Amino acid sequence: MKLTNIASLDPVITFSGRKGLRGASIADKKMWEEMQSNWEDFAKESEKIANELLLGNFEKQAITQTPEESESDNYEGKSRIIQVEGRVGQAFFRKSVFSAYNGRCCISGLSVPNLLIASHIIPWKDDKSNRLNPKNGLLLSSLHDKAFDIGIITVSEEMKVLVSEREREIKDHFFKSSIRSFEGKKITLPQKFSPDPAFLKFHRENIFEQY
């Protein structure tokens, strides 16, 4: 019910004719505004709380271990903690984009998780304020992620795949079937966190290969 209360604050949901519940509190509204205005801090705080809960479970497990088990498992426990800390923010972005696109590449439809990447539209280094904004993400196969990252492909205002004219003369059969064949195809749009047109415009003007 709490999530449905919060859903009543989401314009994407209300625009579609759904309403959610009417019990959203002042705290719910404040949380929603905080999330929308500062994705990076919101994501980091969310991950911090999740990590604290996770580490709390590790501590409970350690109490039930025998001294021999604790001594042999200490090193692994520390390495796990470091790994969790290192994913703060990035994990939030990946999970959000994966969820938005239902675990499928928006170009090819590929649904093998290990071959999918939550790709930034505006690169990480170029816009700190939108690094963790799901609207700055596309779920792409690893091949299409690379092509998008180096500017071989982009997305038009009509949400269709564009392929760089510089690569027009490539004769490689695999390139034609895996990249060129999607030219003009409309990407599959998510039900939430649709890519921001301004971010896509930045990609077309600054990263996409132009003659």
Secondary structure as the mmCIF struct_conf table of DSSP 4:
data_model
#
loop_
_struct_conf.conf_type_id
_struct_conf.id
_struct_conf.beg_label_comp_id
_struct_conf.beg_label_asym_id
_struct_conf.beg_label_seq_id
_struct_conf.end_label_comp_id
_struct_conf.end_label_asym_id
_struct_conf.end_label_seq_id
HELX_RH_AL_P HELX_RH_AL_P1 LYS A 2 ALA A 7
TURN_TY1_P TURN_TY1_P1 SER A 8 LEU A 9
HELX_RH_AL_P HELX_RH_AL_P2 PRO A 11 PHE A 15
TURN_TY1_P TURN_TY1_P2 SER A 16 GLY A 17
BEND BEND1 ARG A 22 ARG A 22
HELX_RH_AL_P HELX_RH_AL_P3 ILE A 26 SER A 37
HELX_RH_AL_P HELX_RH_AL_P4 TRP A 39 ILE A 63
TURN_TY1_P TURN_TY1_P3 THR A 64 THR A 64
BEND BEND2 GLN A 65 GLN A 65
HELX_RH_AL_P HELX_RH_AL_P5 PRO A 67 GLY A 86
TURN_TY1_P TURN_TY1_P4 ARG A 87 GLY A 89
HELX_RH_AL_P HELX_RH_AL_P6 GLN A 90 ALA A 100
TURN_TY1_P TURN_TY1_P5 TYR A 101 GLY A 103
BEND BEND3 ARG A 104 ARG A 104
TURN_TY1_P TURN_TY1_P6 CYS A 106 SER A 108
HELX_RH_3T_P HELX_RH_3T_P1 PRO A 113 LEU A 115
STRN STRN1 LEU A 116 HIS A 120
BEND BEND4 ILE A 121 ILE A 122
TURN_TY1_P TURN_TY1_P7 TRP A 124 ASP A 126
HELX_RH_3T_P HELX_RH_3T_P2 LYS A 128 ASN A 130
TURN_TY1_P TURN_TY1_P8 ARG A 131 LEU A 132
HELX_RH_3T_P HELX_RH_3T_P3 PRO A 134 ASN A 136
STRN STRN2 GLY A 137 SER A 141
HELX_RH_AL_P HELX_RH_AL_P7 SER A 142 ASP A 149
TURN_TY1_P TURN_TY1_P9 ILE A 150 GLY A 151
BEND BEND5 ILE A 152 ILE A 152
STRN STRN3 ILE A 153 VAL A 155
TURN_TY1_P TURN_TY1_P10 GLU A 157 GLU A 158
BEND BEND6 MET A 159 MET A 159
STRN STRN4 LYS A 160 LYS A 160
STRN STRN5 VAL A 161 VAL A 163
HELX_RH_3T_P HELX_RH_3T_P4 GLU A 165 GLU A 167
TURN_TY1_P TURN_TY1_P11 ARG A 168 GLU A 169
HELX_RH_AL_P HELX_RH_AL_P8 HIS A 173 SER A 178
TURN_TY1_P TURN_TY1_P12 ILE A 179 ILE A 179
HELX_RH_3T_P HELX_RH_3T_P5 ARG A 180 PHE A 182
TURN_TY1_P TURN_TY1_P13 GLU A 183 GLY A 184
HELX_LH_PP_P HELX_LH_PP_P1 LYS A 185 LYS A 185
STRN STRN6 LYS A 186 LYS A 186
HELX_LH_PP_P HELX_LH_PP_P2 ILE A 187 PRO A 190
BEND BEND7 GLN A 191 PHE A 193
HELX_LH_PP_P HELX_LH_PP_P3 SER A 194 ASP A 196
HELX_RH_AL_P HELX_RH_AL_P9 PRO A 197 ASN A 206
TURN_TY1_P TURN_TY1_P14 ILE A 207 ILE A 207
BEND BEND8 PHE A 208 PHE A 208
#
